[in-house]
Amino acid sequence: MPHSDLTMPAASTSTSTAAAVLTLLSRCRSLAAVKQLHACFLSGSNRPFPYNHFLSKLLSLSSPSSSSSAATANAASDYALLLLSSHPAPTAFSYNVVLRFFASSRPATSLGLFLRMLRAGIRPDAYTFPFLLLAAARSPAPALARSAHALLEKLGLRDHDHTIHSLITMYSYLGEPLAARRVFDGIPHRDVVSWNSMIKAYERAGMVAEVEGMFRSMVAEGVVAPNGVTVAVVLTACRDAGNLVLGRWVEEWVRSAGMEVDSLIGSALVGMYENCGEMAEARRVFDGTRDKDVVAWNAMITGYAQNGMSNEAIALFHSMREVGLRPDKITLVGVLSSCAAVGALELGAELDRYASIRGLYSNVYVGTALVDMYAKCGDLDKAIQVFGNMPCKNEASWNALICGLAFNGRGHDAIHQFELMKNEIGLQPDDITFIGVLSACVHAGLLEYGRRLFNSLTSVFKIIPKIEHYSCMVDLLARSGNLEEAWDFAEKIPSKADAVMLGALLAACRKCKNVEVGERVISKIMELEPSNSWNYVVSSKIYATSDRMDDSARMIGLMRERGISKTPGCSWVEVKGKVLEFYASHEPQHGAEDMYQLMDILVDEMRLEGYVPNLDLV
């Protein structure tokens, strides 16, 4: 805002002065402009400085909804604190403005401001305590929270609705649902917010039976009708507990009560059905939801992605764009995970460009999803580039890169990243990190490093090994030719060896032509996976390589006798943003004859170059 645009208000009346100040402040679009206006007031006016108006403007520049950068937002909020400190006669309103802003973002700052307020002899009012209680819950500060509760009782402010609701929420955040219930039981006239606060407290504590009891009581009493928030909270509890019976009953009640299934209720129903594995029901609700917003679309897309229905998630994403909705960070994470699952690199790269344009790289979840997508699609250089551009990284970000490098055969690079991660302050490798690093040892053939790493899991990193870690060690031992040791290791695992672990050991027995260990593995793996065709085929190959043709034929006969068909090979190809699946078959699929012609040409060229396929591995 140019200096020439700053005209100090005339001193006719306080009302006109306040209006003029608000007009000038509304024209300030940056912290620099606010500072400039502040300087003009200090140097060119004898009027009282409008502290409260400036505080409100500064905090609006600091809010998450503003377009300010993180650095500017922090600077504006710090400037607001300095301005409050310089106020010669702050009021409860002055403190309330700042307390409200910092209660969620910087709760410790809010608590400190409240103590300063008390020391200055300023009496808190009914608007002070909701912000204070929220800050005490977020900090968390149980002792101060109870002191605040006692103080509001002493000041006679307990009967204000906002204060009561904040008390229930505070005890909920502190993990004290019984204390929250005592507050609820003491409310003489409960409204829907009171009920919702208490139901939410039970939901946050995972007390599903109490959530159901409260909802049924609310419906039975009939004094206060549940609203959309009530229903959404109950359905969230059903989702988390996998309580499909209660979830269906809630949907039936919603329809019998004549409530519209809007985006709020629809999203909650979709999430509940998805978590219970009822994807067809989730889609039914989604299709019937009126005025779907981005939250509803995200719920369905994320559900498809998390339930392994990647193609459906991608198709729904295209439909979302067709109706004109703008994807947000939640959308991107869901779609990118689906792109990673089916190798849709073209779409993933498009979403990468969108994230860059929309400034979503700063979101750690979007950045991590991009790293994971590029790594799983085989573009490791791009995965490394995205990872390097991320301003903030967490354990999941490092895990995505380490596991991506490991699973793509770049074991030494994965281990190098692991060593860098260990030096990062505030980060601690977790169980997923070690799955990636141990897999890297498998691909790089680093037996001794893998041994040391596995032995350090509990003693150094305080991680109890899981079946996946044991599987990596068995695979590492087997691939290095130590089949007897690998078998002994699998036998001594606290939890029984699973089919994945035994499958890796069986493949190693085939490669090393070790029938003795192979027979032991065959016996166990047939008990665990009697319908997996791969087990029969590999077992037959193991016998065949040792000239035990009768046993080889017996495995194939046993497979046919049990009605087990060989699972056809499958691959994915992305064409113009759509992912097509191709199965091993004599019949053309997707009507793409030109693809098959091109594939025949490539096969012929490979033969001309002298490539001979190793049919022993088929």
C-alpha positions in Angstrom: 0.0 0.0 0.0 1.7 3.3 -1.1 2.4 5.9 1.5 0.4 8.4 -0.4 -2.8 6.4 0.1 -2.5 6.7 3.9 -4.8 9.6 5.1 -5.3 9.9 8.8 -8.9 10.0 9.9 -10.4 13.2 11.1 -11.2 13.6 14.8 -14.9 14.3 14.5 -16.3 11.3 16.4 -15.0 8.1 17.8 -17.4 6.2 15.5 -16.2 7.8 12.3 -12.6 7.4 13.4 -13.1 3.6 14.0 -14.8 3.3 10.6 -11.9 5.1 8.9 -9.3 2.9 10.7 -11.2 -0.2 9.5 -11.3 1.2 6.0 -7.5 1.7 6.0 -6.8 -1.7 7.5 -9.0 -3.4 5.0 -6.8 -2.0 2.2 -3.7 -3.6 3.9 -2.8 -6.8 2.1 0.5 -7.5 3.7 2.4 -7.3 7.0 4.5 -4.5 5.6 1.4 -2.4 4.8 0.1 -2.9 8.4 3.5 -1.8 9.8 3.5 1.2 7.5 0.0 2.2 8.8 1.1 1.6 12.4 4.1 4.0 11.8 1.8 6.6 10.4 -0.4 6.5 13.5 2.6 6.8 15.8 4.2 9.7 14.0 1.2 11.7 12.7 -1.7 11.4 15.1 -2.6 12.5 18.6 -5.6 10.2 18.7 -5.6 7.0 20.9 -4.1 4.1 18.9 -6.7 1.5 17.9 -4.9 -1.5 19.3 -7.8 -4.0 19.0 -8.4 -3.2 15.3 -4.7 -3.8 14.5 -4.6 -7.0 16.6 -7.5 -8.4 14.6 -5.9 -7.5 11.3 -2.5 -8.9 12.2 -4.1 -12.2 13.3 -6.1 -12.4 10.1 -2.9 -12.3 8.2 -1.6 -15.1 10.4 -4.6 -17.4 9.9 -4.3 -20.7 7.9 -7.1 -19.4 5.6 -5.0 -16.4 4.5 -2.7 -16.5 1.5 0.3 -15.5 3.5 3.4 -17.7 3.5 4.3 -19.6 6.7 7.1 -17.1 7.4 4.8 -14.1 7.0 2.1 -15.7 9.1 4.6 -16.3 11.9 6.0 -12.8 11.6 2.5 -11.3 11.8 1.5 -13.3 14.9 4.8 -12.4 16.6 4.1 -8.7 15.7 0.6 -9.0 17.3 2.2 -10.3 20.5 4.6 -7.3 20.5 1.7 -4.9 19.9 -0.3 -6.4 22.8 2.7 -6.1 25.1 3.0 -2.4 24.2 -0.7 -1.7 24.9 -0.8 0.7 27.8 -4.3 -0.3 29.0 -5.3 -3.7 27.5 -8.8 -4.9 28.1 -10.3 -8.4 28.4 -11.3 -8.0 24.7 -7.7 -7.3 23.7 -6.6 -10.5 25.4 -9.5 -12.5 24.1 -8.7 -11.6 20.5 -5.1 -13.0 20.9 -6.1 -15.9 23.1 -8.6 -17.1 20.5 -6.0 -17.1 17.7 -3.2 -18.9 19.6 -5.5 -21.4 21.4 -5.1 -24.0 18.6 -1.9 -23.0 16.9 0.3 -22.1 19.9 -1.6 -23.3 23.0 1.4 -22.7 25.3 1.4 -19.0 24.2 -2.3 -18.7 25.0 -1.7 -20.1 28.5 1.1 -17.6 29.1 -1.1 -14.7 27.9 -3.8 -15.8 30.3 -1.4 -15.7 33.2 -0.2 -12.3 32.2 -3.8 -11.2 32.0 -4.5 -12.3 35.6 -1.3 -10.6 36.8 -2.4 -7.4 35.2 -5.6 -7.5 37.2 -7.9 -8.0 34.2 -11.0 -10.0 35.0 -11.6 -12.8 32.5 -15.1 -12.9 31.0 -17.4 -15.5 29.4 -15.5 -15.2 26.1 -12.1 -15.8 27.7 -12.6 -19.3 29.1 -13.6 -21.2 25.9 -10.2 -20.2 24.4 -8.3 -20.9 27.6 -9.9 -24.3 28.0 -9.0 -25.2 24.4 -5.4 -24.2 25.0 -5.2 -26.2 28.2 -6.5 -29.2 26.4 -4.2 -28.9 23.4 -1.1 -28.2 25.4 -1.9 -30.4 27.4 -1.9 -28.9 30.9 -4.1 -31.0 33.2 -3.3 -29.0 36.3 -3.9 -25.7 34.7 -7.1 -27.1 33.1 -8.5 -28.0 36.5 -7.5 -24.6 37.9 -9.2 -22.9 35.0 -12.3 -25.0 35.7 -12.2 -24.0 39.4 -11.7 -20.3 38.5 -14.7 -20.1 36.1 -16.8 -21.7 38.9 -15.6 -19.1 41.3 -16.3 -16.3 38.9 -19.9 -17.6 38.2 -19.3 -18.1 34.5 -20.2 -21.8 34.4 -23.7 -21.4 33.0 -22.6 -19.9 29.7 -23.2 -22.4 26.9 -19.9 -21.9 25.1 -18.0 -22.4 28.4 -19.8 -25.6 29.3 -19.2 -27.1 25.8 -15.5 -26.1 26.0 -15.2 -27.8 29.4 -16.6 -31.1 28.0 -14.2 -30.8 25.0 -11.3 -30.0 27.2 -11.7 -33.1 29.4 -12.2 -35.1 26.2 -8.8 -34.0 24.8 -7.2 -34.7 28.2 -8.5 -38.3 28.0 -10.9 -37.9 30.9 -14.4 -38.8 29.5 -15.8 -39.5 33.0 -15.0 -35.9 34.0 -16.6 -34.7 30.8 -19.7 -36.7 31.7 -19.9 -35.1 35.1 -20.0 -31.7 33.4 -22.6 -32.9 31.0 -24.8 -34.4 33.7 -24.7 -31.0 35.5 -26.2 -29.1 32.6 -29.8 -28.2 33.4 -31.0 -27.5 29.9 -29.0 -29.4 27.2 -28.9 -28.3 23.6 -27.7 -30.3 20.6 -24.2 -28.9 21.0 -24.0 -30.3 24.6 -25.0 -33.8 23.4 -22.6 -33.6 20.4 -19.7 -32.6 22.7 -20.3 -35.5 25.0 -20.8 -38.1 22.2 -17.6 -36.8 20.6 -15.8 -37.2 24.0 -16.8 -40.9 24.1 -15.9 -41.3 20.4 -12.5 -39.8 20.9 -11.9 -42.2 23.9 -13.0 -45.2 21.7 -16.0 -46.0 24.0 -18.3 -47.1 21.2 -20.9 -48.7 23.6 -21.2 -45.3 25.4 -21.5 -43.5 22.0 -24.4 -45.9 21.1 -26.0 -45.4 24.5 -25.9 -41.6 24.3 -27.3 -41.6 20.8 -30.1 -44.0 21.6 -30.9 -41.9 24.7 -31.0 -38.7 22.7 -33.4 -40.3 20.2 -35.6 -41.8 22.9 -35.9 -38.6 25.0 -37.0 -36.7 22.0 -36.3 -33.3 23.6 -33.3 -32.4 21.4 -33.2 -33.8 17.9 -29.8 -35.2 16.6 -28.4 -33.1 13.7 -25.9 -34.0 11.0 -22.9 -33.5 13.3 -24.4 -36.0 15.8 -24.9 -38.6 13.1 -21.4 -38.1 11.7 -19.8 -38.5 15.1 -21.7 -41.8 15.8 -20.8 -43.1 12.3 -17.1 -42.3 12.9 -17.3 -44.4 16.1 -18.9 -47.2 14.1 -16.1 -46.9 11.4 -13.3 -47.1 13.9 -14.8 -50.0 15.7 -15.9 -51.8 12.6 -19.5 -51.9 14.0 -21.5 -52.5 10.8 -24.7 -53.4 12.7 -24.9 -50.1 14.5 -23.8 -48.2 11.4 -26.7 -49.8 9.3 -29.2 -48.9 12.1 -28.0 -45.3 12.1 -28.5 -45.0 8.4 -32.0 -46.5 8.7 -32.8 -44.0 11.5 -31.5 -41.1 9.3 -33.9 -42.0 6.5 -36.8 -42.7 8.9 -36.3 -39.3 10.5 -36.4 -37.6 7.1 -32.9 -36.2 7.3 -31.2 -35.4 4.1 -28.1 -37.4 3.3 -25.9 -34.4 2.6 -22.2 -34.3 2.2 -21.5 -34.5 5.9 -23.6 -37.5 6.6 -22.9 -39.1 3.3 -19.1 -38.9 3.8 -19.5 -40.4 7.3 -21.6 -43.3 5.9 -19.2 -43.9 3.1 -16.2 -44.1 5.5 -18.1 -46.4 7.8 -19.1 -48.9 5.0 -15.6 -48.8 3.5 -13.9 -49.6 6.8 -16.3 -52.5 7.2 -15.4 -53.8 3.7 -18.8 -53.0 2.2 -17.6 -51.1 -0.9 -20.8 -51.6 -2.9 -22.8 -50.1 0.0 -20.3 -47.2 0.2 -20.7 -46.5 -3.5 -24.6 -46.7 -3.1 -24.5 -44.0 -0.4 -22.0 -41.9 -2.4 -24.2 -42.0 -5.5 -27.2 -41.0 -3.5 -25.5 -38.1 -1.6 -26.9 -34.7 -2.6 -24.6 -31.7 -3.3 -21.4 -33.7 -2.9 -18.4 -31.5 -1.9 -14.7 -32.4 -2.1 -14.9 -34.1 1.3 -17.5 -36.6 0.0 -15.5 -37.3 -3.2 -12.3 -37.8 -1.1 -14.0 -40.3 1.2 -15.0 -42.5 -1.8 -11.6 -42.1 -3.6 -9.7 -42.8 -0.4 -11.9 -45.8 0.3 -11.2 -47.3 -3.1 -7.5 -46.7 -2.7 -7.3 -48.3 0.8 -9.3 -51.3 -0.3 -7.0 -52.1 -3.2 -9.5 -50.9 -5.9 -7.0 -48.6 -7.6 -8.6 -48.4 -11.0 -11.9 -47.5 -9.4 -10.2 -44.7 -7.4 -8.6 -43.3 -10.6 -11.8 -43.5 -12.6 -13.7 -41.7 -9.8 -11.0 -39.0 -9.7 -11.5 -38.3 -13.4 -15.3 -38.0 -12.7 -14.6 -35.6 -9.9 -12.6 -33.4 -12.3 -15.4 -33.6 -14.9 -17.9 -32.0 -12.5 -15.5 -29.1 -11.9 -14.3 -29.8 -8.4 -10.8 -28.9 -7.5 -8.7 -31.7 -5.9 -7.1 -30.9 -2.6 -4.3 -32.6 -0.7 -6.5 -35.5 0.5 -7.5 -36.2 -3.0 -3.9 -36.2 -4.2 -2.8 -38.6 -1.5 -5.5 -41.1 -2.4 -5.1 -40.9 -6.2 -1.3 -41.0 -6.0 -1.4 -44.2 -3.9 -3.6 -45.7 -6.6 -1.2 -44.6 -9.3 1.6 -46.2 -7.3 -0.3 -49.5 -7.1 -1.0 -49.9 -10.8 2.0 -48.0 -12.3 0.0 -45.0 -13.6 3.1 -42.8 -14.0 1.6 -40.5 -16.6 -1.3 -39.5 -14.3 1.0 -39.4 -11.3 3.3 -36.9 -13.1 0.3 -34.8 -14.0 -0.7 -34.7 -10.3 2.9 -33.8 -9.5 2.7 -30.7 -11.7 -0.7 -29.8 -10.2 0.7 -30.1 -6.7 3.6 -27.8 -7.6 1.3 -25.2 -9.1 -1.1 -25.3 -6.1 1.8 -25.0 -3.6 1.0 -28.5 -2.1 4.6 -29.6 -2.0 4.9 -28.1 1.5 2.4 -30.8 2.7 4.4 -33.7 3.9 1.7 -36.2 3.0 1.5 -35.1 -0.6 5.2 -35.1 -0.9 5.5 -38.5 0.6 2.8 -39.9 -1.7 4.7 -38.4 -4.7 7.9 -40.1 -3.6 6.1 -43.4 -3.2 4.4 -43.1 -6.5 7.6 -42.3 -8.5 9.5 -45.1 -6.7 6.8 -47.8 -7.3 6.5 -46.7 -11.0 10.3 -47.1 -11.3 11.3 -43.5 -11.8 13.8 -43.4 -8.9 15.6 -40.2 -10.1 12.3 -38.3 -9.9 11.5 -39.8 -6.5 14.9 -38.6 -5.2 14.3 -35.2 -6.7 10.8 -34.8 -5.1 12.2 -36.0 -1.8 15.0 -33.4 -2.0 12.5 -30.6 -2.7 10.3 -31.4 0.3 10.7 -28.7 2.9 9.5 -31.0 5.7 10.0 -34.7 5.9 8.8 -37.3 8.5 9.5 -41.0 9.0 7.0 -41.9 6.3 8.8 -39.7 3.8 12.2 -41.4 4.5 10.5 -44.8 4.5 9.0 -44.2 1.0 12.4 -43.4 -0.4 14.3 -46.1 1.4 11.8 -48.8 0.5 11.5 -47.5 -3.1 15.3 -47.8 -3.6 15.4 -51.2 -1.9 12.6 -52.7 -3.9 14.0 -51.4 -7.2 17.3 -53.2 -6.6 19.3 -50.1 -5.4 20.3 -51.6 -2.1 23.4 -49.6 -1.5 21.6 -46.3 -2.1 18.8 -47.4 0.3 21.3 -48.1 3.0 23.0 -44.8 2.4 19.7 -43.0 2.9 19.1 -45.0 6.0 22.5 -43.8 7.4 21.5 -40.2 6.6 18.1 -40.7 8.3 19.7 -41.8 11.5 21.5 -38.5 11.7 18.3 -36.4 11.4 17.3 -34.7 14.6 13.8 -35.6 15.8 13.5 -38.7 13.6 13.6 -42.3 14.7 13.7 -45.2 12.3 10.6 -47.4 12.8 9.6 -50.9 11.9 8.8 -50.0 8.3 12.2 -48.4 7.9 13.9 -51.7 8.8 11.7 -53.7 6.4 13.1 -51.4 3.7 16.7 -51.6 4.9 16.7 -55.4 5.4 15.2 -55.7 1.9 18.0 -53.6 0.6 20.4 -56.0 2.2 18.7 -58.8 0.4 19.0 -57.1 -3.0 22.6 -56.1 -2.4 23.6 -59.4 -0.9 24.9 -57.7 2.3 24.5 -60.7 4.7 26.7 -59.5 7.5 25.4 -56.0 7.5 21.9 -57.5 7.6 22.7 -59.7 10.5 24.1 -56.7 12.5 21.0 -54.6 11.6 18.6 -57.3 12.7 20.4 -57.9 15.9 20.3 -54.2 16.7 16.5 -53.9 16.3 15.6 -54.4 19.9 18.9 -53.6 21.7 19.5 -50.3 19.9 16.2 -49.1 18.3 13.8 -50.7 20.8 11.7 -52.3 18.1 10.2 -55.8 18.5 10.8 -57.7 15.2 7.7 -58.5 13.2 7.1 -61.3 10.8 8.2 -59.0 7.9 11.6 -58.6 9.5 12.0 -62.3 10.0 10.9 -62.8 6.4 13.7 -60.5 5.2 16.3 -62.4 7.2 15.2 -65.7 5.9 15.2 -64.4 2.4 18.7 -62.9 2.9 20.1 -66.1 4.3 18.4 -68.2 1.6 19.6 -66.0 -1.3 23.2 -66.2 0.0 23.0 -70.0 -0.2 22.6 -70.6 3.6 19.5 -72.7 3.2 19.9 -74.8 6.3 20.5 -71.7 8.4 17.5 -70.0 6.8 15.3 -73.1 7.6 16.5 -73.1 11.2 15.9 -69.4 11.5 12.3 -69.8 10.2 11.7 -72.7 12.7 12.8 -70.5 15.7 10.6 -67.5 14.9 8.3 -66.8 17.9 5.3 -66.4 15.6 4.9 -69.1 13.0 6.5 -68.6 9.6 4.0 -67.3 7.1 3.5 -68.2 3.4 5.5 -65.2 2.1 8.6 -66.2 4.1 8.3 -69.9 3.1 7.7 -68.9 -0.5 11.0 -67.0 -0.6 12.8 -69.9 0.9 11.1 -72.3 -1.6 12.3 -70.1 -4.5 15.8 -70.2 -3.1 15.7 -74.0 -2.8 14.7 -74.2 -6.5 17.5 -71.9 -7.5 20.0 -73.8 -5.5 18.5 -77.2 -6.5 18.3 -78.1 -2.8 15.6 -80.8 -2.6 16.3 -81.7 1.1 15.3 -78.3 2.5 12.8 -77.9 -0.3 10.8 -80.9 0.8 10.5 -79.5 4.4 9.3 -76.2 3.0 6.9 -77.8 0.7 5.3 -79.7 3.5 4.7 -76.5 5.5 3.7 -74.2 2.7 1.1 -76.7 1.4 -0.6 -76.5 4.9 -0.7 -72.7 4.8 -1.6 -72.1 1.2 -3.2 -75.3 -0.3 -4.9 -73.3 -3.1 -1.9 -71.3 -4.3 -0.9 -72.7 -7.8 2.6 -71.2 -7.5 3.5 -73.5 -4.7 2.6 -76.6 -6.8 4.4 -75.4 -9.9 7.7 -74.5 -8.0 7.6 -77.7 -6.0 7.3 -79.6 -9.3 10.2 -77.7 -10.7 12.4 -78.5 -7.6 11.7 -82.3 -8.0 12.3 -82.1 -11.8 15.7 -80.5 -11.4 16.8 -83.5 -9.3 15.4 -86.0 -11.8 12.6 -87.0 -9.5 10.1 -86.9 -12.3 7.5 -89.0 -10.5 7.3 -86.6 -7.6 7.3 -83.7 -10.1 4.3 -85.2 -11.9 2.6 -86.0 -8.6 2.6 -82.3 -7.6 1.0 -81.3 -10.9 -1.5 -84.1 -10.6 -2.3 -83.0 -7.0 -2.9 -79.5 -8.3 -5.4 -80.8 -10.9 -7.0 -83.1 -8.5 -7.8 -80.2 -6.1 -9.2 -78.1 -9.0 -6.4 -75.5 -8.8 -5.7 -73.5 -12.0 -2.4 -71.7 -12.6 -2.9 -68.0 -11.9 -2.3 -66.1 -15.2 0.4 -63.5 -15.4 -0.9 -59.9 -15.3 0.6 -56.6 -16.3 -0.6 -53.0 -16.6 -0.1 -50.5 -19.4 -1.1 -46.8 -19.1 -2.6 -45.4 -22.3 -3.8 -41.8 -22.4 -4.2 -41.6 -18.7 -6.2 -44.9 -18.4 -4.7 -48.1 -17.0 -5.3 -51.3 -18.9 -4.8 -54.7 -17.4 -3.5 -57.5 -19.6 -3.6 -61.2 -18.6 -1.6 -64.1 -20.1 -4.2 -65.3 -22.6 -4.5 -66.3 -26.3 -7.4 -64.0 -26.8 -6.8 -60.3 -27.6 -7.9 -58.0 -24.7 -9.2 -54.4 -24.7 -9.5 -54.6 -28.5 -5.9 -53.3 -28.8 -4.6 -55.4 -31.7 -1.9 -52.8 -32.5 -0.4 -53.3 -29.1 -0.1 -57.1 -29.7 1.4 -56.5 -33.1 4.0 -54.2 -31.5 4.7 -56.8 -28.8 5.3 -59.4 -31.5 7.8 -57.1 -33.3 9.6 -56.5 -30.0 9.8 -60.2 -29.3 11.2 -60.9 -32.8 13.8 -58.1 -32.3 14.9 -59.6 -29.0 15.4 -63.0 -30.7 17.5 -61.4 -33.4 19.7 -59.8 -30.7 20.3 -63.3 -29.3 18.1 -63.2 -26.2 17.1 -66.7 -25.0 14.5 -66.8 -22.3 15.3 -68.9 -19.2 12.3 -71.2 -19.1 13.4 -72.8 -15.9 12.1 -69.7 -14.1 8.7 -69.8 -15.7 
